[in-house]
Amino acid sequence: MMPEKLQIENGFNFRELGGYQTTDGRRLKKHKLIRSAALSTLSKRDLTYLDEYGLRYDIDFRSPSERQKQPDRLPAQTSYNFAPVFTVDETKSQTDDREEDNRLLTERNAGFKQMLDAYNDIVLSANAKKAYRKFFDLLLANERDNESVIFHCSAGKDRTGMGAVYALTVLGVDQETIRADYLISNEFLKKRQGFKPVSDRVPVQAQNAIYSENIRALGCVSEKYLDCALGTMQREYGDLGHYLETELGITKQQKKELQQIYLED
């Protein structure tokens, strides 16, 4: 099934995760779990809409510099929680690095390699593990029906995508559906007018085929990126389930509590 797209005017990649079915026949409740891209451009109407939707917790996976440049706009009743997955934006969703721009112009597969490195760091770095543990703590705190957590980064595709992989796995959604949810970001990104994963400093006349290829790699999600992360987990920790238990500290009791909070028959 396609997730429900929220009616947001000045934001993109907003998705309600409620409605996904679990392997034991239950479903995720609506108005509980939302994923998105940046919240810095939301209109007053958007804020009213999200407040009425029940948004109570916001978890921001962006780096400190991303947050400083584009702070979240939130309804008054929403609690802001900062959980940077990276100390800098390794996915290059937003960057002002001239050296990086030059590399994208001259080095084949630079964007693809950058994304694989970023996904490895999402799995391996202590900072990322701390951020996703905080994410689960907030999910556990969101106990009331019709009150929602939103989790996001800049484009809502990589750091947010892995957060969704983790949460949906713990809730018992099958891996085929989880993978499909991860890949849907590409459909939202195609429709996003003007989204660019790197700076505008490279003049159009200087852009070449290598640059275009690298920009495409940085500006999308790919099964290869997800497989890189899952492969690293399997190699270093056994598998995704074991990683969630040993590295993010999700206990069997917490898993049960999360399913009670977020699932319905």
N, C-alpha and C positions, 0 to 999 in steps of 0.2 A: 504493500500500500504506500501511496505518497503521503508524507506528513502534511499536516495542515499549515498553510502559509498564513502568518498573522497579518492583519491589515494595518501595516505600518507605512506611513507616508515617506518619511525621511530616514530610512534605514534599509538594510538588505540582509538576506540570508537568515531571516527570522522564521523559526519553525517551532511549532508545538509538537512535542514528542509523544503526547498522549495519543492512545489508539493503537500503538504497536502491540502485537500479540506476543505472549511468551510461549515457551515450549510446553508449558503445562496448561495452556488454554486460557490463562488470565490475560488482562489487558492493562496497559499503562493508563492511569487516570488522566483526564484532561485538566488543564489549569494547574499543573504541578511542575512541569519541567520544560523549559524553553531554551533553545540554543540560537545564537545570533552572531552577527558581525558587530562592529563598533556601535556604541550608543551615543556618540558625541554629537550627532546631527539630528536627534529626535525633535520633532515639532511639539508644540503645546498639545495639539490633538493626540499625538502619539503618546505623550506622557499621561494624558487623561485615559486613553484607551488601555494602556498597560496597568494603570492604577485600578481601573474597573475590572480588568482581567484577573487581578489578584496578585500582581507582582510584589513580592515582599523581600526577596534576597537577590542581589546582583553579585556575581563573582567574575572578576576581571582578570583574565589570564595574560594580559599584555605586559610588556616590559615597562620599567619606570619612565623611560623617555617617551614611549607611545602614550602613556597615561598623561604625562605632562603636556604633550602637544595637543591631545584631543581628549580632555576629561569627559567622563560619562555624564549624560543628562538623565536624571532619574525622577520618578514620582516621589513626593515627600515621604510617603510611607515605606519606601524601599531602602533596605539596609545595603550599603556599599561595602564590598569585601575585596581586597586586593590580594591576588595570589599569582605573582609573575612566574610563568613557566620558565622563561629565559630572563637573564639579566639584560640582554639586548635582544632585538627581534631577529632571531636566526632564520626565520622563514622569509625575511625581507618583504613582509607585507607593507611596511613603510620604511623607507631608508633615505638618507641624504649622503650616501657614501660615494664620492667621485671615483675612488679606486675600485669600488665594487662595480660601478657603471662601466668602467673601462674593461674590467674582466669579462663582463657580460657581452661586450662588443667583440672580444678577441678569442675567448676560450670556449670551444665546443663542449657542450654538456655541463657547463659551469652551473647553470641553474638547477639541473637535475641532481648533480653531486651535492649542491648546497642543501637541497631538500632532503636527501638521504641522510646527510650529516645532522640536520635538524631533527629528523625523526629518531635517529639513534640517541640524540641528546634528550629528547622527550622521555625516552625509556630509561636512560642510564643516569642522568644528572640528579644530584641530590636536590637541587632547586626545583626541578620538575616534580619529583616525588612529593616534596613538601607541598607544592601548589595543589596537586591532585588529592592529597590527603585532606587539605583544607576544604576542597570542593566536596568531598564526601562528608566531612563534618557538617557542612551547611545543608547538604541533602538530608542528613539525619535530623537536623534542627527544624526542618520544614514539615512539621507534623500535621498541620491543619489542612483539611480538604479545601480545594479552591484557592489555595495560596501557592504561589509559584516561585521557583528559582529560575533565574536566567543566567546562563554562563556564556562567555564570549571572549573573543580576542579582536583582532583588527578586521580580518576578512571572514572569520567564523568558519574556517575550513580545516586548519591543521591542529593547533592547540585545542580549539573547541571540538574539532572532529575526534581527537583522541579522548577528550573528556566524555564525549558521547559513547565512544566504543567502550570505555570503562563502565560507565553508568548502566548502559543497556545490557552489558554482559552480566553485571551483578544482579540486575533485575530479571534475568532469565530469557532475554530475547535471543533468538537464534542468530548465528553468525552470518548467515546469508542476508538477513534483514539488516543487521548492523552494518555490514559492508555496503549495502545499497543506500542506507541513510548517509553514510560517510561520502559516497560518490555523488549524491544529489547536490552537494555544494557546487559542482560544475554547472548544473543547470541554472542555479541562482546567479552564479558569477557571469555566465554568458549574457544574462539579461541586465546585468549591472552596467549602466552607461558610465563610462569615465573611470572605472576602477582600474588602477595600475599598481602592480606590486612593487614597483621601484619608482625613483624620482623622475621628474619631467626634464631633468637637466640635459639629457642626451637629445640633441636636435634631430628632427625627423630625417634630415638629409644625411645624418651620420649613422643612422640605424641600418643594420645589415641582416642577412639571413641568420647568422650566428646569434645576434642579439634577439631577433624575433623568437628563435627556438628557445633561448634561455628565459625570455619573458613568459612564454607559454608554460614552461616547466615551473616557474615560480608562482604563476597565477592560477594554478589548478590543483585539484587533488588527483591522486593516481593510485590504482591498486598496488603499484610498485612501492609507493611510499608507505602505505599501510602494511604491506607484506614485509618491508624492511623493518618496521617497528616490531611486528609480531615475530619475525625471524630472530631479531635480537633478544626478545623476551625468551623465546624457546631455547636459544643458545646459552643465555646467561642464567635463566631462572627456571626453566622447565617448560612453562607455557603461560598463557595469559591469566588463567585462573590462579596459578601459583604466584605469579607476579603481583596480582591484586592482594593476595593474602600476605605475602612476605615483605613486599616493598612498599605497598600503600597501607598495609595494616588492617585490611578489611576482615574482620572476624566472622565466623559463621553466625553469631548472634546479630551482628550489625547487618549482615546480608539479609537475615530474616526480618529485621526491623525495617530496612529499606523497602523490602517487598511488601510489607504491611502498609507502609506509608504511600507507596506509589502505584500499587496494583489493585485491581478490582476483578471480581469474577465475571 
